[in-house]
Amino acid sequence: MSRVAKNPIEVIEGVTVALNDGSIKVTGKIGEMDFDIPKTVSLEINENIITVKYDEENQQSTALAGTTRALVNNMIIGVSQGFEKKLELKGVGYRAKASGKLLELTLGFSHPVKYQLPEEVEVETPSQTEVVLKSYNKQALGQAAAEIRAFRPPEPYKGKGVRYSDETVRRKEAKKAAGA
């Protein structure tokens, strides 16, 4: 039994959902997305409610039903409201500058790091140490944020690096001097 798949999805006002054989297309004010539904799962639309139908005897079908429900729900939220991730740069001389789809980061290396953002992801730099990523595609947004963070992940001794704004970094104690 999939607890996630049992929850119905409510279609938000201003979002249109079209079911074609084996795929779903969601269109909203921010963008449009489509998704190929797995063969063992089906979707049903009644007025503004989408329900996920699947074979409860088949373990793979049960697993895919929850995933499908989550993906379709994220598509509906994404095209109506969008998603946002905030990154912070901690460290002396760490800076970020956005120009179009290119993010230029100064992270203490001998050269600046240039990161080309995917087509559906937008970037803003409210300050030199803040990066705000926005997109209607949750997967692409998370991937871009993870790749930017991977250039200089936060280290546990001084806490320097690129981190998510809601991330807490566990700090370690530095080595003690011998005999002191």
C-alpha positions in Angstrom: 0.0 0.0 0.0 1.3 3.4 -1.0 0.3 6.1 1.5 1.5 8.9 -0.8 -0.4 7.6 -3.8 -3.7 7.5 -1.9 -3.7 11.3 -1.5 -5.6 13.0 -4.3 -4.0 15.9 -6.1 -5.9 19.2 -6.3 -5.5 21.1 -9.5 -4.8 24.8 -8.6 -6.8 27.5 -10.3 -5.0 28.8 -13.5 -3.4 25.4 -14.2 -4.6 23.2 -17.1 -3.9 19.4 -17.1 -4.1 17.3 -20.2 -4.0 13.5 -20.2 -2.8 11.8 -23.4 -2.3 8.1 -23.7 0.6 7.4 -21.3 1.6 11.0 -20.6 0.4 14.1 -18.7 0.9 17.8 -19.7 0.6 20.5 -17.1 0.5 24.2 -18.1 0.4 27.2 -15.9 1.4 30.9 -15.8 5.1 30.2 -15.2 5.7 27.4 -17.7 4.6 24.0 -19.0 5.9 20.5 -18.2 5.1 17.0 -19.4 5.7 13.6 -17.9 5.4 10.0 -19.2 3.4 8.0 -16.8 4.7 4.5 -16.0 2.8 1.6 -17.7 1.7 0.1 -14.4 0.1 3.4 -13.1 -2.8 5.4 -14.4 -4.3 8.8 -13.6 -7.9 9.8 -13.4 -9.2 13.4 -13.5 -12.6 14.3 -11.9 -13.3 18.0 -12.0 -10.3 19.5 -10.2 -9.0 16.3 -8.5 -6.4 13.9 -9.9 -6.3 10.4 -8.4 -3.6 7.8 -9.0 -4.7 4.2 -9.8 -2.4 1.3 -9.6 -2.2 -2.5 -9.0 -1.8 -3.0 -5.2 -0.6 -6.6 -5.7 2.4 -5.5 -7.8 5.2 -4.1 -5.6 6.8 -2.1 -8.5 3.4 -0.6 -9.4 2.9 0.5 -5.7 6.4 2.1 -5.6 5.9 3.9 -8.9 2.4 5.1 -7.9 3.8 7.2 -5.0 6.6 8.6 -7.1 4.2 9.5 -9.9 1.8 11.2 -7.5 4.7 13.3 -6.1 6.1 14.2 -9.5 2.6 15.3 -10.8 2.0 17.3 -7.6 5.4 19.1 -8.0 4.6 19.8 -11.6 1.3 21.5 -10.7 2.9 23.5 -7.9 5.9 24.4 -10.1 3.9 25.8 -13.1 1.6 27.8 -10.7 4.0 29.1 -8.0 7.5 27.9 -8.8 10.2 26.7 -6.5 13.2 28.6 -5.0 16.5 27.6 -3.4 18.8 30.0 -1.5 22.5 29.4 -1.2 24.9 31.3 1.1 28.7 31.8 0.6 30.7 31.8 3.8 34.3 32.7 3.7 36.7 35.6 3.3 36.6 36.9 -0.3 33.8 34.5 -1.4 31.6 36.2 -3.9 28.9 35.5 -6.5 27.9 37.5 -9.5 25.1 36.6 -11.9 24.8 37.7 -15.5 22.0 36.1 -17.4 22.3 32.3 -17.3 26.0 32.5 -16.1 26.9 32.4 -12.4 30.5 33.5 -11.6 31.8 32.4 -8.2 34.9 33.4 -6.4 35.6 30.6 -3.9 39.2 30.9 -2.9 40.6 29.1 -5.9 43.2 30.5 -8.2 40.5 31.2 -10.8 36.8 32.2 -10.7 34.4 29.3 -11.2 31.9 29.9 -14.0 28.7 27.9 -13.9 26.2 27.8 -16.8 22.7 27.3 -15.5 20.2 25.0 -17.2 17.5 26.6 -19.4 14.6 26.5 -16.9 16.6 27.8 -13.9 16.9 31.5 -13.2 19.5 33.1 -10.8 19.6 36.3 -8.7 22.3 37.6 -6.4 20.7 39.9 -3.9 24.1 40.4 -2.2 27.6 39.2 -3.0 27.3 36.2 -0.6 23.7 35.2 -1.5 22.5 33.2 -4.5 18.8 32.7 -5.2 17.8 30.0 -7.7 14.2 29.9 -9.1 12.5 27.5 -11.4 9.2 25.7 -12.2 11.1 22.4 -12.5 12.0 21.1 -9.0 14.4 18.4 -10.2 16.4 20.8 -12.4 16.5 23.4 -9.5 17.8 20.9 -7.0 20.4 19.5 -9.4 21.7 23.0 -10.2 21.8 24.0 -6.5 23.7 20.7 -5.7 26.2 21.3 -8.5 26.9 24.9 -7.3 27.3 23.6 -3.7 29.7 20.9 -4.8 32.3 23.5 -6.0 33.1 24.2 -2.3 30.9 22.3 0.2 31.0 23.6 3.8 33.9 22.3 5.8 33.4 21.3 9.4 36.3 23.3 11.0 35.7 26.9 10.0 32.3 26.5 8.3 33.6 28.0 5.0 32.0 27.1 1.7 28.7 27.1 -0.2 25.7 26.0 1.8 21.9 26.0 1.6 20.4 28.9 3.6 18.5 26.4 5.8 21.4 24.0 6.2 23.2 23.6 9.5 26.8 22.7 9.4 28.1 20.5 12.2 31.3 22.1 13.5 34.3 20.1 14.8 36.8 21.2 17.3 40.3 22.0 16.1 43.3 20.0 17.3 44.6 20.9 20.7 48.3 21.8 21.2 50.3 19.0 22.8 51.0 19.5 26.5 49.1 22.7 26.8 
